[in-house]
Amino acid sequence: MLPTASTRQALVERRAALARLLGKTPALLASGKPRARNYADQQFPFRATSHFLYLFALPHPDALAHWDGEGWTLYLPAPGEDDALWEGAVPGFFDISQAVGVPVRERTALSTQLPASTTTLPAPDMETNAELASLLGRDVRYGRLAAQDEKLADALISLRLHHDAQAAHELRLAAQVTRAAHEAGLRATRPGVKEAVVRAAMEAAILAHDVAPAYNPIVTVHGEVLHNHHYGHTLQAGDLLLADVGAESPGGWAGDVTRTWPVSGRYSPTQRALYDVVLRAQKATIAAVRPGVRYRDLHLLAHRELTAGLVELGILEGEVEALVGDGVSALLFPHGVGHLIGLDVHDMEDLGDRAGYAPGRTRPQGLGHRSLRMDRDLAPGMCVTIEPGLYLVPAILESAALTRRAGSRLNRKRLAEFADVRGIRIEDDVLVTEGGHEVLTAAIPKEADAIEKAMA
């Protein structure tokens, strides 16, 4: 699929902005290679690296993009003589050049030895990194940036942190398909079916739009397992089903939404009470999203709001600030409030905390807080998730070492009254605007009454 005319203009502007940051420093970016599943001809679906997609929107394997200090050139493998037999008609170099807006040449035309000053970013596959290493005459390894690669990494981070109009359009498209997936999940949920049935319905809604899931879906009655990718449990009438499912847009931009709904179609009183606590925390945190706000402060706000609700229910006892500061709230909310989202569902996480954390800031310590993936001041164009959660994790609650900090402030007798809750998470994608924010996924029901109505 080639970029549209409107996407082409955005690509031209992105590459020009990157060129201004790089100056005369040469750069090389790879799209990556298809990865085999057991044998060479059985391959996983190919997806180009996100940094390459950001600049070229071309899902072409084995592509290299070279900035020589003056202009960009794309280097692609020569089409095979029988490509049309196996893959149908494929665009030629001229068509690709016109659509992307840069010259296109065969891979063999790229020098076998580029200047030592050339900056690059490692790809997720070892074979591509071996080729980059051969072209650059130095080690290239995923997860480790060489000194000369930091300039390219920092330049791309500065650009990708703030989504342009075309990117925002793609994020809205992803949100629309994600909505269809969650609506399908609500319709498919009923006692007696397996989690896999609901997952299949949600993925079918995504595939029907000719796009793919943005990540491996989480569809589980065991919501206390944060990244649960097992789908074999049979849904029971008293269960809550946690569905963390998002779609990609046609251009590869991600949606990421979590909802938690009752298998029976009605929340029990205890489920409703805890659900409303999480929802209140999520809505208060979203309301605080605006330019200039520090994301870590949003994380702490979510903890305070959640803790206040748990104190009202008698599950926690004491002053809210102390319960948060001492890490007691993290026993029940043991992850960060969210993350960047863009071309990756955890955007630019291949660059680690260099992308997620502003210079001079480091991860906080302690259960829950150390899992915060981002600590930057929000600015227009940033897109983040807001996803507080509440989990009754046996491995945490049964650990004397972890719960020692709580002491009598955790009312276990009261908590036991909420035994029909394992995990609740509510997540939306929020775009920071000049005047505040836009909830891209607002159309997906999350009020308890709205969810029950949708399931009726």
Buried (B, 14 or more C-beta within 10 A) or exposed (E): EBBBEEBBBBBBBBBEBBBEBBEEBBBBBBBBBBBEEEEEEEBEEBBBBBBBBBBBBBBBBBBBBBBBBEEBBBBBBEBEEEEEEEEEEEBEBEEBBEBBBBEBBEBEEBEEEBEEEBBBBBBBBBEBBEBBBEBBEBEBEEEEBBEBBEBBBBBBBEBBBBBBEBBBBBBBBBBBBBBBBBBBBBBBBBEEBBBBBBBBBBBEBBBEBEBBBBBEBBBBBBBBBBEBEEBEBBBEEBBBBBBBBBBBBBBBBBBBBBBBBBBBBBBBEBBBBBBBBBBBBBBBBBEBBBBEBBBBBBBBBBBBBBBBBBBEBEBBBBEBEEBBBBBBBBBBBBBBBBBBBBBBBBBBBBBBBBBBBBEEBEBBEEBBBEBBBBBBBBEBBBBBBBBBBBBBBEEBBEEEEBBEBBEEBBBEEBBEBBEBBBBBBBBBBBBBBEEEBBBBBBEBBBEBEEBBEBBE
